Amino acid sequence: MTTAVVTGASSGIGAATARRLAGAGYHVFLAARRHDRIEELAAEIGGTAVATDVTSEESVAALAEAVGPTLDVLVNNAGGAFGSSPVSEAATEDWRRMYEVNVIGLMQVTRALLPALVASGAGAIVNVGSTAGRVAYEGGAGYTAAKHGTKVVTETLRLELFDQPVRVMEIAPGMVRTDEFALVRFDGDAEKAAAVYRGVAEPLVAEDIADAVTWMVTRPAHVNIDELVIRPRAQAAQHKVHRVTD
């Protein structure tokens, strides 16, 4: 039985990736804080729900215990953006939360599950980064700093594991419309969240990213997709988005 862990699996890209991997034959361990949601999804796809807070070492240790001695795929998807203030008005707690989940959490989960990935003989890690990890933009310093962290941790891990049977990959999505990401970033302000996608006829959706992640991990074991940057056709760059106005 091939196995996969997906963090942040309660909604959006994480939930879509869990579904897609299950469809590809993996037994998926769904890790997220909202246990009711992952229990429901686990029942749907025949997976295992493990209530997990990636920022807690104890919680991550319990996840590793539930997974067991071997693991084929780890998708570090848990992340988030909180706030959009300029640096001059930044909320320290928002920045701390972003670094904790996007960098520290990713490290803790990877560290805990790495022995099982090595033991599989052909492990694969996919870290879900962002185009924000490549380009700076006004109001995004906290998130771009955290996602630059995700990118650099991925690159460093690949160097450190060069002689181990584990592939280390990053997918960096651009504009993806999900139910919660923008709402969380703007503290529940639906108008601000909707404005992000206004006029964009076809942003990416969670299933697009799930499809790409599944493709990455199902390449032959000697093929490493170092990084995959994926955007909707309408988004040429962070600041260059085609919007249709009425």
Beta strands, then each sheet from edge to edge (+ up, - down):
strand 1: 3-7
strand 2: 27-32
strand 3: 48-51
strand 4: 73-76
strand 5: 123-128
strand 6: 166-173
strand 7: 176-177
strand 8: 204-205
strand 9: 227-230
strand 10: 235-237
strand 11: 240-241
sheet 1: 3+ 2+ 1+ 4+ 5+ 6+ 9+
sheet 2: 7+ 8+
sheet 3: 10+ 11-
end
